[in-house]
Amino acid sequence: MFNLLRSLPTKPVSDALLEAFFLAVWPLVPLVHPPSLQTDYDVFWDWCRNSESALPSAELRDDPTFICLLFAVLYCGASAAPAASWTDTNLQGLQKETTVSHLKSAYMTSLSLCQHMEHPTSNTLVANLLTTPFMDRPFEPMLRMIHVSTTVRIAQTMGLHREGTWSALSDVDKEIRRRIWWHIVWLDVQSSISTGLTPCCESEAWEAVSMVDSHCEGSSDIPTRLSPRTDSV
């Protein structure tokens, strides 16, 4: 997995792609907590600068699947970045098609190394959900149904369909799990509409996880310094 890090773009390019992700992808699919992702991203690059003399952070050693999520975020950012972004200083001289293809290959390799189907984690599940719309394989309705049903089962094995078991989690983790589950339910409903078949998630499963946490009083999870600039909009 760590050998795959040789496929990472440079730090300035990665920064530009991360910003493109927050501006163009996250508002539509908010399945990560931006402040937490930014913190993990900064810690990761701090280690990269000192990798010859320092070990990765304890979190990265315990769960290296963050690398999979990182490649997914960069791949999505590159795929969704508008044409004007490629004239930015950090992206000048790069070909969008080549960069997207390179990041897609690295992401697919990382997902395989993580053994997502056998040992799913929150990072690999979110990475899979984020990248699906950008894959260049248009799913036929039945193939999409199989893909969605597999995702539903993976989420269920991770306990995302039982909010009552989340008591030990932080408010942020609970909210992210809630968003992931309802995004999967939405995919299931869309698949059901296109195929005419019964959704994989029964109505009882919908009622087990609240759509909105009425007890949450936290502020917006969009970091101030990543708010869209006027020219970006």
C-alpha positions as CSV (number, residue, x, y, z in Angstrom):
1,M,0.0,0.0,0.0
2,F,2.7,2.5,1.0
3,N,4.6,1.7,-2.3
4,L,1.5,3.0,-4.1
5,L,2.2,6.5,-2.6
6,R,4.8,6.9,-5.4
7,S,1.7,7.5,-7.6
8,L,0.6,10.6,-5.7
9,P,0.8,13.9,-7.5
10,T,3.0,16.6,-6.0
11,K,1.7,18.4,-2.9
12,P,0.7,21.6,-4.8
13,V,-1.2,19.6,-7.3
14,S,-2.9,17.6,-4.6
15,D,-3.9,20.8,-2.8
16,A,-5.5,22.1,-5.9
17,L,-7.4,18.8,-6.5
18,L,-8.5,18.7,-2.9
19,E,-9.9,22.2,-3.2
20,A,-11.7,21.2,-6.4
21,F,-13.2,18.2,-4.5
22,F,-14.6,20.5,-1.7
23,L,-16.0,23.0,-4.2
24,A,-17.4,20.7,-6.9
25,V,-18.1,17.3,-5.3
26,W,-18.6,17.6,-1.5
27,P,-21.6,19.9,-1.7
28,L,-23.5,17.3,-3.6
29,V,-22.2,14.2,-1.8
30,P,-21.2,15.3,1.7
31,L,-20.0,11.9,2.9
32,V,-16.8,13.2,4.6
33,H,-16.3,15.7,7.5
34,P,-14.2,18.4,5.8
35,P,-12.3,19.5,9.0
36,S,-11.4,15.9,9.8
37,L,-10.4,15.2,6.2
38,Q,-8.3,18.3,6.1
39,T,-6.5,17.4,9.4
40,D,-5.8,13.9,8.2
41,Y,-4.6,15.3,4.9
42,D,-2.2,17.7,6.6
43,V,-0.9,15.1,9.0
44,F,-0.3,12.7,6.0
45,W,1.7,15.3,4.1
46,D,3.7,16.3,7.2
47,W,4.8,12.6,7.4
48,C,5.6,12.5,3.7
49,R,8.0,15.4,4.1
50,N,9.8,13.4,6.9
51,S,9.1,9.8,5.8
52,E,12.8,8.9,5.8
53,S,13.2,9.7,9.5
54,A,9.6,9.3,10.9
55,L,6.9,6.7,11.1
56,P,3.4,7.4,9.8
57,S,0.9,8.6,12.3
58,A,-0.7,6.0,14.6
59,E,-4.0,6.4,12.9
60,L,-2.5,5.7,9.5
61,R,-0.6,2.7,10.7
62,D,-3.8,1.3,12.4
63,D,-5.9,2.0,9.3
64,P,-3.9,2.5,6.1
65,T,-7.2,2.6,4.1
66,F,-7.0,6.4,4.4
67,I,-4.7,6.1,1.4
68,C,-7.6,4.7,-0.5
69,L,-9.9,7.6,0.5
70,L,-7.1,10.0,-0.4
71,F,-6.8,8.7,-3.9
72,A,-10.6,8.7,-4.3
73,V,-10.8,12.3,-3.2
74,L,-8.1,13.4,-5.6
75,Y,-9.6,11.3,-8.4
76,C,-13.0,12.9,-7.9
77,G,-11.5,16.4,-7.6
78,A,-9.6,15.9,-10.9
79,S,-12.7,14.5,-12.6
80,A,-15.0,17.3,-11.5
81,A,-12.6,20.3,-11.8
82,P,-13.9,22.7,-14.5
83,A,-11.7,23.5,-17.5
84,A,-10.7,26.8,-16.0
85,S,-9.1,25.0,-13.0
86,W,-6.5,23.5,-15.3
87,T,-5.1,26.9,-16.1
88,D,-4.4,27.4,-12.3
89,T,-0.7,27.8,-11.4
90,N,-0.6,24.4,-9.6
91,L,-2.3,22.5,-12.5
92,Q,-0.6,24.2,-15.4
93,G,1.2,21.9,-17.7
94,L,-0.9,18.9,-16.7
95,Q,-3.3,17.1,-19.1
96,K,-6.7,16.5,-17.4
97,E,-7.3,13.1,-19.1
98,T,-3.9,11.8,-18.2
99,T,-4.1,13.0,-14.6
100,V,-7.6,11.5,-14.2
101,S,-6.6,8.2,-15.7
102,H,-3.5,8.0,-13.5
103,L,-5.5,8.7,-10.3
104,K,-8.2,6.3,-11.2
105,S,-5.7,3.5,-11.7
106,A,-4.1,4.3,-8.4
107,Y,-7.4,4.4,-6.6
108,M,-8.6,1.1,-8.1
109,T,-5.3,-0.5,-7.0
110,S,-5.6,0.9,-3.5
111,L,-9.2,-0.4,-3.3
112,S,-8.1,-3.9,-4.3
113,L,-5.2,-3.8,-1.8
114,C,-7.6,-2.8,0.9
115,Q,-9.7,-5.8,0.2
116,H,-12.8,-3.7,0.4
117,M,-15.3,-6.5,-0.2
118,E,-13.8,-8.7,2.5
119,H,-12.7,-6.1,5.0
120,P,-14.7,-2.9,4.4
121,T,-13.9,0.2,6.4
122,S,-15.6,3.6,6.5
123,N,-12.8,4.9,4.3
124,T,-13.2,2.3,1.6
125,L,-17.0,2.5,1.6
126,V,-17.0,6.3,1.3
127,A,-14.3,6.1,-1.4
128,N,-16.4,3.6,-3.4
129,L,-19.5,5.8,-3.0
130,L,-17.7,9.0,-4.1
131,T,-16.1,7.6,-7.2
132,T,-19.0,5.6,-8.6
133,P,-20.5,8.5,-10.5
134,F,-17.1,9.2,-12.2
135,M,-16.4,5.7,-13.4
136,D,-16.6,5.5,-17.2
137,R,-18.6,2.3,-17.1
138,P,-22.3,3.1,-17.5
139,F,-24.2,0.6,-15.5
140,E,-27.2,-1.1,-17.0
141,P,-30.2,-1.1,-14.6
142,M,-29.7,-4.7,-13.5
143,L,-25.9,-4.3,-13.0
144,R,-26.5,-1.2,-11.0
145,M,-29.0,-3.0,-8.9
146,I,-26.4,-5.7,-8.1
147,H,-23.8,-3.0,-7.3
148,V,-26.2,-1.2,-5.0
149,S,-27.4,-4.4,-3.3
150,T,-23.8,-5.3,-2.6
151,T,-23.2,-1.9,-1.1
152,V,-26.3,-2.2,1.1
153,R,-25.0,-5.5,2.4
154,I,-21.6,-4.1,3.1
155,A,-23.1,-1.2,5.0
156,Q,-25.3,-3.6,7.0
157,T,-22.3,-5.7,8.0
158,M,-20.7,-2.5,9.3
159,G,-23.8,-1.7,11.4
160,L,-24.8,1.5,9.5
161,H,-28.4,0.5,9.6
162,R,-28.6,0.3,13.4
163,E,-28.4,3.7,14.9
164,G,-29.0,2.3,18.4
165,T,-25.5,0.7,18.3
166,W,-23.7,4.0,17.8
167,S,-23.7,5.3,21.4
168,A,-20.0,5.2,21.8
169,L,-19.3,7.2,18.7
170,S,-18.6,10.9,18.5
171,D,-21.3,13.3,17.1
172,V,-19.2,13.8,14.0
173,D,-18.9,10.0,13.4
174,K,-22.6,9.5,14.0
175,E,-23.5,12.3,11.5
176,I,-21.2,10.9,8.8
177,R,-22.6,7.3,9.3
178,R,-26.1,8.8,9.0
179,R,-25.3,10.5,5.8
180,I,-23.6,7.4,4.3
181,W,-26.6,5.2,5.2
182,W,-29.2,7.6,3.7
183,H,-27.1,8.1,0.6
184,I,-27.1,4.3,0.1
185,V,-30.9,4.2,0.7
186,W,-31.3,6.9,-2.0
187,L,-29.2,4.8,-4.4
188,D,-31.4,1.8,-3.5
189,V,-34.6,3.7,-4.2
190,Q,-33.2,5.0,-7.6
191,S,-32.2,1.5,-8.5
192,S,-35.7,0.2,-7.6
193,I,-37.3,2.9,-9.8
194,S,-35.1,2.0,-12.8
195,T,-35.7,-1.8,-12.5
196,G,-39.2,-1.9,-11.1
197,L,-38.0,-4.3,-8.4
198,T,-38.4,-4.0,-4.6
199,P,-35.7,-2.0,-2.8
200,C,-33.1,-4.0,-0.9
201,C,-33.8,-1.9,2.2
202,E,-37.1,-2.7,3.7
203,S,-39.2,0.1,5.4
204,E,-38.1,-1.2,8.8
205,A,-34.5,-0.4,7.9
206,W,-35.4,3.2,6.9
207,E,-36.9,3.7,10.4
208,A,-33.9,2.4,12.3
209,V,-31.7,5.4,11.4
210,S,-33.0,9.0,11.7
211,M,-32.5,11.2,8.7
212,V,-31.7,14.3,10.8
213,D,-30.2,14.4,14.3
214,S,-32.5,16.7,16.2
215,H,-30.0,16.8,19.1
216,C,-27.1,18.1,17.0
217,E,-26.3,21.8,17.6
218,G,-23.0,21.9,15.8
219,S,-22.0,24.6,13.3
220,S,-21.6,24.0,9.6
221,D,-18.9,21.4,8.7
222,I,-17.5,23.4,5.8
223,P,-14.2,24.9,6.8
224,T,-14.1,28.7,6.5
225,R,-10.9,28.7,4.5
226,L,-12.4,26.3,2.0
227,S,-15.5,28.3,1.3
228,P,-15.9,28.9,-2.4
229,R,-14.2,32.0,-3.8
230,T,-16.2,34.3,-6.0
231,D,-14.1,33.5,-9.0
232,S,-14.3,29.8,-8.3
233,V,-18.1,30.0,-8.3
